[in-house]
Amino acid sequence: MYAITRHPYALAAALASIAAGLLHGTLIAVAHIGIPPAFLFFLLAGLLQVSWGAQFLYRRTLGWFYAGAVLNAGLTFFWILTRTLPAPLADAPEPIAPLGIVVAMMQLVAVAASFWCLYRAHATTYARLALVILCSLALAAIGYAAAKGTEEALRALWPEMEEGAHRDSADERHGE
């Protein structure tokens, strides 16, 4: 209980990441079950977010603060990319839906709460914040480019993949 009352922003960061991860690993992954690469991506993203959040509840080092910030901000930037450019394995950008906005906000809460902890401990600078943003943007851009660049190989690997599965009613409800 001491850690929770002593570090409420760390708790907020951990719980926000865990909540976003649970949504990625369940509702959003299931909404993409007809697209195995997307399903696996959301499952892995959710697992990473839940793992980081659970670990962050008990072990808060400078590296863990930054790793969680890059992970959550990177996933948020990836979400923005897939709303402005054609999503991987799709010909058009994904729609913006309520669940996607909720998950993006949870991820941003995790990033902001992490940085607030660092700020209160006098352990952050503008240069470190800029580095986290640059690393997050790079993570999103590299992930997007890799996914778009391997579309043909993924379609060959999973020929039964549903065409246009990004646009079914489940995806519009879930927003990912």
ABEGO torsion letter per residue (X at the ends): XAAAAABAAAAAAAAAAAAAAAAAABAAAAAAAABAAAAAAAAAAAAAAAAAAAAAAABBBAAAAAAAAAAAAAAAAAAAAAAABBBBGBABBBBBBAAAAAAAAAAAAAAAAAAAAAAAAGABBAAAAAAAAAAAAAAAAAAAAAAAAAAAAAAAABAABBBGAAABAAAAAAGX
